[in-house]
Amino acid sequence: MRSVLTVISFTLINWSLIGQNYVGLVSQVDSVSIGQPFDVDVVLQVEGNNPSGIIDFSTIDTMVNLMYVVDTTFFNKEGDIEILDGGPYGVTPQSPGVDISNLPLAASGGNSTFKGTIRLAIYDVGQYRIPNPRLIINGNQVPLPTSSPLITVFLPDEIQSIAQDSLAIAPIETIIEEPLTLEDFELPLIALGILLASIALIYFFRSRRKDPSIHEAPEVPDPAHVIAVRQLYELKDKELWQKGEIKSYQSELTHIIREYIENRYDIRALEMTT
């Protein structure tokens, strides 16, 4: 059925384009899986019996993905297409231009025609119109009627099933409860220990401040006779008697005796006269 449609397409093209320059593509399939090779028939018609010029297949490198406007997240803006086999045209990705004069053209009604098949592969999912090659004669691009085949590229069945499974919502499973272990209480126990230790330290220091029995021992003064002896030695070291300061010597000696009596017998001797 596909071959019949291809023959009918070629017949209609030749009938409608008598006396016109034409380069058209007819895909032998309308859908392929990603990366699957497919054949495209290239129909060439040029005015004149011995034409010269170039067929430029570089236009095929740029194919707009028609599904990109529908979903910019999943689809790429342009498709990655590769020429796997240039067929009788001899076109390659490195040499996309083909010299018409090198093709075995067939003369018919003042025109030269040629039909050949090339093999392509598309590596991006989406929908594309394969651009027609350009026809360049005498350095000028010849305006051509538009006839771009539409082809859909899809994921293989095995990949689609995996993608659908990965996107499907899994059923809700019951929660498996694990038995509690000592490790489950490790952090709470450490925190509780630190808290109790802090409370104990705070209570200890506060209780020490409030306990009246805990205080520094008062300083016990020296006995009266120890103070008096110490003062007498200090008076002796001054040598007031030897220096002739007899009055000062007697005054300090009297003061020492008064202070001793006051400290020893609790009599206010310092305020009394000699």
C-alpha positions in Angstrom: 0.0 0.0 0.0 2.9 2.3 0.9 4.6 1.7 -2.5 1.3 2.4 -4.3 0.9 5.8 -2.5 4.5 6.6 -3.4 3.9 5.9 -7.1 0.7 8.0 -7.1 2.6 10.9 -5.4 5.3 10.8 -8.0 2.7 10.7 -10.8 0.8 13.7 -9.4 4.1 15.6 -8.9 5.2 15.1 -12.5 1.8 15.9 -13.9 1.4 19.2 -11.9 5.0 20.4 -12.3 5.5 20.1 -16.1 7.9 22.9 -17.1 8.8 23.8 -13.6 12.0 23.4 -11.4 11.2 21.1 -8.5 12.8 19.3 -5.7 10.4 17.3 -3.4 10.5 14.7 -0.7 8.2 11.8 -0.2 8.6 9.8 3.0 7.8 6.1 2.7 6.5 6.1 6.3 4.6 8.7 8.3 5.8 7.6 11.8 8.9 5.9 13.2 10.4 5.2 16.6 13.3 7.3 17.8 16.5 6.5 15.9 14.8 4.1 13.5 16.1 4.4 9.9 13.5 5.3 7.3 13.6 6.0 3.5 12.7 9.2 1.8 12.3 9.5 -2.0 13.8 12.7 -3.5 12.2 13.9 -6.7 14.2 16.3 -8.9 13.0 18.1 -12.0 14.9 20.8 -13.7 14.1 22.8 -16.9 16.3 22.0 -19.9 18.0 18.9 -21.2 21.5 19.5 -19.9 21.0 21.5 -16.7 23.8 22.4 -14.2 23.4 23.4 -10.6 23.5 22.2 -7.0 21.0 20.4 -4.8 21.7 21.5 -1.2 20.6 19.0 1.4 21.9 21.0 4.3 18.4 22.3 5.0 17.6 18.9 6.4 19.9 19.6 9.4 17.5 22.1 10.8 14.0 20.7 11.6 11.6 22.5 13.9 9.8 20.2 16.3 6.1 21.0 15.9 5.4 19.6 19.4 7.7 22.1 21.1 4.9 24.7 21.3 2.7 22.1 23.0 5.2 21.1 25.7 8.5 22.9 26.0 9.6 20.8 28.9 9.5 17.3 27.3 10.2 18.2 23.6 13.3 19.7 22.1 12.9 22.8 19.9 14.7 21.3 17.0 15.2 17.6 16.0 18.5 15.9 15.7 18.4 14.3 12.2 21.2 12.3 10.4 21.6 11.2 6.8 22.5 7.5 7.1 22.7 6.8 3.4 22.8 9.3 0.5 21.6 6.8 -2.0 22.2 7.6 -5.7 22.5 11.2 -4.8 25.7 10.5 -2.8 24.9 13.1 -0.2 26.7 12.9 3.2 26.6 15.0 6.3 30.1 16.3 5.4 29.1 17.0 1.7 25.5 18.1 1.7 25.7 19.6 -1.8 25.2 17.5 -4.9 26.2 18.6 -8.5 23.2 18.0 -10.8 25.4 17.3 -13.8 26.8 14.2 -12.0 23.3 12.7 -11.7 21.9 10.3 -14.4 19.1 12.6 -15.4 16.3 11.5 -17.7 15.1 14.0 -20.4 11.4 14.3 -20.8 9.4 17.1 -22.5 12.1 19.7 -22.2 12.9 18.9 -18.6 15.4 16.7 -16.8 14.2 14.4 -14.0 15.7 12.1 -11.5 14.3 10.0 -8.6 16.4 8.5 -5.8 16.0 7.4 -2.2 18.0 8.5 0.8 17.9 7.1 4.3 17.4 9.2 7.4 17.1 8.8 11.2 15.7 11.2 13.8 16.9 11.1 17.4 14.3 13.4 19.1 10.7 12.6 19.9 8.2 14.9 18.3 6.6 15.8 15.0 8.5 17.3 12.1 8.2 18.5 8.5 11.4 17.4 6.7 12.6 20.5 4.8 13.0 20.3 1.1 16.6 20.6 -0.3 17.5 23.9 -2.0 18.0 24.1 -5.8 20.8 26.4 -6.8 21.4 27.3 -10.5 24.1 29.7 -11.6 24.7 30.7 -8.0 21.1 31.7 -7.4 18.5 29.8 -5.3 15.6 28.8 -7.4 12.1 29.3 -5.8 10.5 25.9 -5.5 7.0 24.7 -4.7 6.7 23.5 -1.1 6.1 19.8 -0.5 7.5 18.8 2.9 6.5 15.4 4.3 5.2 15.2 7.9 6.7 12.5 10.1 6.1 11.6 13.8 8.8 10.2 16.0 7.8 8.2 19.1 9.5 6.3 21.8 9.9 2.5 21.4 7.2 0.4 23.2 9.6 -0.9 25.8 10.8 2.6 26.7 7.2 3.9 26.8 6.2 1.2 29.2 9.1 2.1 31.5 8.3 5.8 31.3 4.7 5.2 32.1 5.6 2.9 35.0 8.0 5.6 36.4 5.3 8.3 36.2 2.5 6.2 37.6 1.5 6.8 41.2 2.5 3.8 43.4 0.0 2.4 45.8 0.2 3.5 49.4 2.0 0.9 51.5 1.5 0.3 55.2 4.1 1.7 57.5 6.4 -0.9 58.9 7.0 -0.2 62.6 10.5 -1.1 63.9 11.0 -2.1 67.6 12.6 0.5 69.7 16.2 0.1 70.8 18.5 1.8 73.2 19.9 4.0 70.4 16.5 5.5 69.9 16.7 7.0 73.5 20.4 7.9 73.4 20.0 11.6 72.5 17.0 12.2 74.9 18.9 10.5 77.8 22.0 12.6 77.2 19.9 15.8 77.1 18.1 14.8 80.3 21.4 14.1 82.0 22.8 17.5 81.1 19.6 19.2 82.3 19.7 17.4 85.7 23.4 18.2 86.2 22.8 21.9 85.5 19.9 22.0 88.0 22.1 20.3 90.7 24.9 22.8 90.2 22.6 25.8 90.4 21.0 24.4 93.5 24.4 23.7 95.2 25.8 27.2 94.6 22.6 29.0 95.6 22.4 26.9 98.9 25.9 27.9 99.8 25.1 31.5 99.5 22.1 31.3 101.8 23.6 29.0 104.5 24.7 31.3 107.4 26.8 28.5 108.9 29.2 28.8 106.0 31.2 32.0 106.4 34.8 33.0 106.8 36.2 32.7 110.4 36.6 36.1 112.1 40.2 37.4 112.6 41.2 36.9 116.3 43.2 39.8 117.7 46.6 39.2 119.4 46.5 39.2 123.3 47.2 42.4 125.1 50.7 41.4 126.3 51.8 40.3 122.8 50.7 43.7 121.4 52.5 45.5 124.3 55.8 43.5 123.9 55.7 44.1 120.1 55.3 47.9 120.6 58.1 48.0 123.3 60.5 46.4 120.8 59.5 48.9 118.2 60.1 51.8 120.7 63.5 50.3 121.5 64.4 50.2 117.9 63.6 53.9 117.5 66.4 54.8 120.0 64.6 57.9 121.2 66.4 57.8 124.6 69.8 57.6 123.0 68.9 60.5 120.7 68.0 62.8 123.6 64.3 62.7 122.8 63.4 61.8 126.3 59.9 63.5 126.2 58.9 61.6 123.1 60.2 58.4 124.6 58.2 58.9 127.8 55.1 59.8 125.8 55.2 56.7 123.7 56.0 54.4 126.6 53.0 55.9 128.6 50.8 55.2 125.5 51.9 51.6 125.3 51.2 51.0 129.0 47.7 52.7 128.7 46.8 50.5 125.6 47.9 47.4 127.4 45.8 48.2 130.5 42.8 48.9 128.2 43.2 45.7 126.2 43.9 43.5 129.2 41.4 44.8 131.7 38.9 46.5 129.5 39.5 49.9 131.2 39.4 53.0 129.0 42.9 53.9 130.1 43.7 55.9 126.9 41.1 58.5 127.9 42.4 58.9 131.5 45.2 61.1 132.8 48.4 59.6 133.9 
